[in-house]
């Protein structure tokens, strides 16, 4: 027996009414994604700014004070204290009062003015590897630029390689421009999982699912009727999230809205298939929520959201190939930052479509087996 689109349309109307009139569902659908985007947009950042710094200036010269002023003017370092002896630096790092310690030895200004090798020591708290590495890079760059700016006249150009680097697509190397588009993918996944897995289990708990199954509605029609409203709601959420990302966070959008919409539809179908699979193995909403949590956290971690996939062990790199979040993050970052289209992203589109098709087939097969 084929699919009756009349029955599917009635199911879609029922799902829309049930989702929109439920006071618990409305905040999940429209409010929570925006709140989470604002939270992640501000909190998830690998930029290191206003790093607490303690300074020991043993030179007390004009150039040593100028070096300290250059550190603070950069915005990357805030001098929270001036030390009197070297032991103060270690004590401040031990207590966590400072993350960076800058020691300028006596004779620094004289050596710089004479064009000789001037020594400066920077101590960094490496307990937070990311912050320590980024802060070290900033400090090295500031000191190098300071040295080049104070080459004595007549000393000739400094020896070495003249490196002039330029970052494409994200000129300021702002982590927010890289992370916020990825947050779009994570939020869409959460919306799909919540609305799909919990709605099916909720109907099972209250007994309405059994009533639907004894009606002329087939399992395939039931699945289609439950997924189409979620696709529409997720696309509305996509518009809200992308608008906030563009207007509030000023994330550049260089690509085509049509390409983003097409990618979102395929990705949403993949998320719906995961939600349907969760609903078939869960008997209560609490159980469905726990299974959803167990699925979501590994999917996000193995997507390249926080860490580059290339830095993961080989086994986990292979696991990322069956993770739809990975492909959508590559697509959405390419569309937002690079202006990529289907010509550049077709492999990700094909992989995402294959995962969505396989997931939906498996979910419908399990539903038919259990309720057909």
C-alpha positions as CSV (number, residue, x, y, z in Angstrom):
1,X,0.0,0.0,0.0
2,X,1.4,3.4,-1.0
3,X,1.6,6.5,1.0
4,X,-1.6,8.5,1.3
5,X,-0.6,12.2,1.3
6,X,-4.0,13.1,2.6
7,X,-3.4,11.2,5.8
8,X,0.2,12.6,5.9
9,X,-1.2,16.1,5.6
10,X,-3.6,15.5,8.5
11,X,-0.7,14.2,10.6
12,X,1.4,17.2,9.8
13,X,-1.4,19.5,10.9
14,X,-1.8,17.5,14.1
15,X,2.0,17.7,14.8
16,X,2.1,21.5,14.2
17,X,-0.9,22.0,16.6
18,X,0.6,19.7,19.2
19,X,4.1,21.3,19.1
20,X,2.9,24.9,19.0
21,X,0.3,24.7,21.7
22,X,2.5,22.8,24.1
23,X,3.9,25.4,26.6
24,X,6.9,23.2,27.1
25,X,7.7,22.9,23.4
26,X,7.5,26.6,22.4
27,X,10.5,27.7,24.4
28,X,12.5,24.7,23.1
29,X,11.6,25.6,19.5
30,X,12.1,29.3,19.4
31,X,13.8,30.7,22.6
32,X,16.4,28.1,23.6
33,X,18.3,28.2,20.3
34,X,18.8,31.9,20.4
35,X,19.9,31.8,24.1
36,X,22.3,29.1,23.4
37,X,23.7,30.9,20.4
38,X,24.3,34.0,22.5
39,X,25.9,31.9,25.2
40,X,28.2,29.9,22.9
41,X,29.0,32.9,20.8
42,X,30.4,34.8,23.8
43,X,31.7,31.9,25.9
44,X,33.2,29.5,23.2
45,X,36.3,31.4,22.2
46,X,40.0,30.5,21.9
47,X,41.0,34.1,21.7
48,X,43.2,35.2,24.6
49,X,42.8,38.8,25.7
50,X,43.4,40.8,28.9
51,X,45.7,38.1,30.3
52,X,46.7,38.8,33.9
53,X,50.4,39.8,33.8
54,X,53.0,40.6,36.5
55,X,56.0,42.7,35.6
56,X,59.4,42.9,37.1
57,X,61.3,45.9,35.7
58,X,64.9,45.8,36.9
59,X,66.0,48.3,34.3
60,X,63.7,51.3,35.0
61,X,64.6,52.9,31.8
62,X,62.5,54.7,29.2
63,X,62.7,51.7,26.8
64,X,61.7,49.2,29.5
65,X,58.6,51.3,30.4
66,X,57.8,51.6,26.8
67,X,58.0,47.8,26.4
68,X,55.5,47.4,29.3
69,X,53.2,50.0,27.7
70,X,53.4,48.1,24.4
71,X,52.3,45.0,26.2
72,X,49.3,46.6,27.8
73,X,48.3,48.7,24.7
74,X,48.0,45.5,22.7
75,X,44.9,44.4,24.6
76,X,46.3,40.9,25.1
77,X,47.9,41.6,28.5
78,X,46.8,43.5,31.6
79,X,49.5,44.3,34.2
80,X,47.9,43.4,37.5
81,X,51.0,43.9,39.6
82,X,54.6,45.1,39.5
83,X,57.0,42.8,41.3
84,X,60.0,43.8,43.4
85,X,62.1,40.7,43.2
86,X,62.2,37.5,41.0
87,X,60.7,35.4,43.7
88,X,57.4,37.4,43.3
89,X,57.0,36.2,39.8
90,X,57.1,32.5,40.7
91,X,54.8,33.1,43.7
92,X,52.2,35.0,41.5
93,X,52.2,32.1,38.9
94,X,51.9,29.5,41.7
95,X,48.9,31.3,43.3
96,X,47.2,31.9,40.0
97,X,47.3,35.7,40.5
98,X,48.9,36.0,37.0
99,X,49.2,33.9,33.9
100,X,52.2,35.7,32.4
101,X,55.3,37.1,34.1
102,X,57.5,39.6,32.3
103,X,61.0,40.1,33.6
104,X,63.1,43.0,32.1
105,X,66.7,42.7,33.3
106,X,69.0,45.6,34.2
107,X,70.8,47.0,31.1
108,X,67.9,46.3,28.8
109,X,67.5,49.9,27.6
110,X,71.3,50.3,27.1
111,X,71.5,47.1,25.0
112,X,68.5,48.1,22.8
113,X,69.9,51.6,22.2
114,X,73.3,50.1,21.3
115,X,71.8,47.7,18.9
116,X,73.0,44.7,20.8
117,X,71.2,41.5,21.9
118,X,68.7,42.6,24.6
119,X,67.3,39.8,26.8
120,X,63.8,39.7,28.1
121,X,62.3,36.7,30.0
122,X,58.6,35.7,29.8
123,X,57.3,33.1,32.2
124,X,53.9,31.5,31.3
125,X,51.5,29.4,33.3
126,X,51.2,26.3,31.1
127,X,48.5,24.5,33.1
128,X,46.1,25.7,30.5
129,X,47.9,24.7,27.3
130,X,45.8,26.7,24.9
131,X,46.0,29.9,26.9
132,X,49.7,29.5,27.5
133,X,50.5,28.7,23.8
134,X,48.5,31.7,22.5
135,X,49.9,34.1,25.1
136,X,53.4,33.0,24.3
137,X,52.9,33.7,20.7
138,X,51.5,37.1,21.4
139,X,54.4,38.0,23.7
140,X,57.0,36.9,21.1
141,X,55.3,38.9,18.4
142,X,55.1,42.0,20.6
143,X,58.8,41.7,21.6
144,X,60.0,41.1,18.0
145,X,58.1,44.1,16.7
146,X,59.4,46.2,19.6
147,X,62.9,45.2,18.7
148,X,62.5,46.0,15.0
149,X,61.0,49.4,15.8
150,X,64.0,50.4,18.0
151,X,66.8,49.5,15.7
152,X,69.4,52.3,16.1
153,X,69.9,54.6,13.1
154,X,72.9,53.6,11.0
155,X,72.9,50.0,12.4
156,X,71.5,48.7,9.1
157,X,68.5,46.5,8.5
158,X,68.1,43.6,10.9
159,X,69.3,40.3,9.7
160,X,67.0,37.4,9.0
161,X,63.9,36.7,6.9
162,X,61.3,39.4,6.3
163,X,58.1,37.4,6.9
164,X,54.8,39.0,5.9
165,X,51.9,36.8,6.7
166,X,48.3,37.5,5.8
167,X,45.3,35.4,6.8
168,X,42.6,34.8,4.2
169,X,38.8,34.5,5.0
170,X,39.3,35.5,8.6
171,X,41.9,38.4,8.5
172,X,41.8,39.1,12.2
173,X,41.9,35.3,13.1
174,X,38.9,35.9,15.4
175,X,37.8,32.6,16.9
176,X,34.2,33.8,17.0
177,X,34.0,34.0,13.2
178,X,35.1,30.3,13.2
179,X,33.0,29.0,16.1
180,X,29.7,30.8,15.7
181,X,28.9,29.1,12.3
182,X,29.6,25.8,13.9
183,X,27.2,26.6,16.7
184,X,24.5,26.8,14.1
185,X,25.1,23.1,13.3
186,X,25.1,22.0,16.9
187,X,21.8,23.9,17.7
188,X,20.0,22.5,14.7
189,X,21.0,19.0,15.8
190,X,19.7,19.6,19.3
191,X,16.4,20.9,18.0
192,X,15.9,17.9,15.7
193,X,16.8,15.4,18.4
194,X,14.6,17.0,21.0
195,X,11.5,17.5,18.8
196,X,11.7,14.0,17.2
197,X,12.8,11.6,19.9
198,X,10.8,13.2,22.7
199,X,7.6,13.7,20.7
200,X,7.4,10.0,19.7
201,X,8.1,8.8,23.2
202,X,5.6,11.2,24.6
203,X,2.9,9.8,22.4
204,X,3.9,6.3,23.5
205,X,3.7,7.3,27.2
206,X,0.2,8.8,27.0
207,X,-1.1,6.0,24.7
208,X,-1.9,8.1,21.6
209,X,0.8,6.2,19.6
210,X,-1.2,3.0,19.9
211,X,-4.3,4.8,18.7
212,X,-2.5,6.0,15.6
213,X,-1.1,2.6,14.9
214,X,-4.6,0.9,14.9
215,X,-5.8,3.6,12.5
216,X,-5.4,3.4,8.7
217,X,-2.1,5.3,9.1
218,X,0.9,3.3,8.1
219,X,4.2,3.4,9.9
220,X,5.8,5.2,6.9
221,X,3.0,7.8,6.9
222,X,3.5,8.3,10.6
223,X,7.2,8.8,10.2
224,X,6.7,11.3,7.3
225,X,4.0,13.1,9.2
226,X,6.2,13.6,12.2
227,X,9.3,14.6,10.4
228,X,8.0,17.2,8.0
229,X,6.9,19.6,10.8
230,X,10.3,19.3,12.4
231,X,12.0,20.1,9.1
232,X,9.9,23.2,8.8
233,X,10.5,24.3,12.4
234,X,14.2,23.6,12.1
235,X,14.5,25.8,9.0
236,X,12.7,28.6,10.8
237,X,15.2,28.2,13.6
238,X,18.0,28.3,11.0
239,X,16.8,31.7,9.8
240,X,16.6,33.0,13.4
241,X,20.1,31.7,14.3
242,X,21.7,32.8,11.1
243,X,20.2,36.3,11.4
244,X,21.5,36.7,15.0
245,X,24.9,35.4,13.9
246,X,25.1,38.0,11.1
247,X,23.5,41.0,12.8
248,X,24.5,40.5,16.4
249,X,27.9,38.9,16.1
250,X,28.7,40.4,12.7
251,X,29.8,37.1,11.3
252,X,30.7,37.4,7.6
253,X,28.4,35.6,5.2
254,X,30.1,35.2,1.9
255,X,28.1,32.3,0.4
256,X,24.6,31.7,-1.0
257,X,21.6,31.4,1.2
258,X,20.2,28.8,-1.1
259,X,23.2,26.6,-0.7
260,X,23.0,26.9,3.1
261,X,19.3,26.0,3.0
262,X,19.9,23.0,0.9
263,X,22.7,21.8,3.2
264,X,20.5,22.5,6.2
265,X,17.6,20.3,4.8
266,X,19.9,17.4,4.2
267,X,21.5,17.8,7.7
268,X,18.1,18.1,9.4
269,X,17.0,14.9,7.8
270,X,20.2,13.2,9.2
271,X,19.4,14.6,12.6
272,X,15.8,13.5,12.4
273,X,16.9,9.9,11.6
274,X,19.0,9.9,14.7
275,X,16.1,11.2,16.7
276,X,13.8,8.5,15.3
277,X,16.3,5.8,16.1
278,X,16.5,7.1,19.7
279,X,12.7,7.0,20.0
280,X,12.6,3.3,18.9
281,X,15.0,2.2,21.6
282,X,13.5,4.4,24.4
283,X,10.4,3.7,26.4
284,X,10.2,7.0,28.4
285,X,11.1,10.6,27.8
286,X,13.7,10.4,30.5
287,X,15.3,7.4,28.8
288,X,15.2,9.2,25.4
289,X,16.8,12.3,26.9
290,X,19.7,10.2,28.3
291,X,20.3,8.4,25.1
292,X,20.2,11.7,23.2
293,X,22.8,13.1,25.5
294,X,25.0,10.0,25.0
295,X,24.7,10.6,21.2
296,X,25.1,14.4,21.1
297,X,28.3,14.8,23.2
298,X,30.4,12.3,21.1
299,X,28.9,13.7,17.9
300,X,30.0,17.3,18.8
301,X,33.4,16.3,20.0
302,X,34.2,14.2,16.9
303,X,32.9,16.9,14.5
304,X,35.9,19.2,14.7
305,X,34.0,21.8,16.7
306,X,36.5,22.1,19.5
307,X,39.6,20.2,18.2
308,X,40.9,19.6,14.7
309,X,40.1,16.2,13.4
310,X,43.6,15.8,12.1
311,X,45.0,15.9,15.7
312,X,42.7,13.0,16.8
313,X,43.9,9.4,17.0
314,X,43.4,7.5,13.8
315,X,40.6,5.4,15.2
316,X,38.6,8.5,16.1
317,X,39.3,10.1,12.7
318,X,37.7,7.1,11.1
319,X,34.7,7.4,13.4
320,X,34.2,11.0,12.2
321,X,33.3,9.7,8.7
322,X,29.9,8.5,10.0
323,X,29.3,11.7,11.9
324,X,26.9,14.1,10.0
325,X,27.9,17.0,12.2
326,X,31.4,16.9,10.8
327,X,30.2,17.4,7.2
328,X,27.7,20.1,8.1
329,X,30.3,22.1,10.0
330,X,32.7,22.0,7.0
331,X,29.8,23.1,4.8
332,X,28.5,26.0,7.0
333,X,32.0,27.3,7.7
334,X,32.8,27.2,4.0
335,X,29.6,29.0,3.1
336,X,29.9,31.7,5.8
337,X,33.6,32.5,5.6
338,X,34.8,31.4,2.2
339,X,31.7,31.8,0.0
340,X,32.0,28.2,-1.1
341,X,29.3,26.6,-3.2
342,X,28.3,23.1,-4.5
343,X,31.4,23.0,-6.7
344,X,33.7,23.1,-3.6
345,X,31.5,21.3,-1.1
346,X,29.9,18.5,-3.2
347,X,31.8,15.8,-1.4
348,X,30.4,16.9,1.9
349,X,26.9,17.2,0.4
350,X,27.2,13.6,-0.9
351,X,28.4,12.2,2.4
352,X,25.7,14.0,4.3
353,X,23.0,12.9,2.0
354,X,24.2,9.3,2.2
355,X,24.2,9.4,6.0
356,X,20.7,11.0,6.0
357,X,19.3,8.3,3.6
358,X,20.9,5.4,5.5
359,X,19.7,6.8,8.9
360,X,16.1,7.4,7.7
361,X,16.0,3.9,6.1
362,X,17.2,2.3,9.3
363,X,14.8,4.3,11.4
364,X,11.8,3.5,9.3
365,X,12.8,-0.2,9.2
366,X,13.0,-0.4,13.0
367,X,9.7,1.4,13.3
368,X,8.0,-1.0,10.9
369,X,9.5,-3.9,12.8
370,X,8.3,-2.7,16.2
371,X,5.0,-1.2,15.2
372,X,4.2,-2.4,11.7
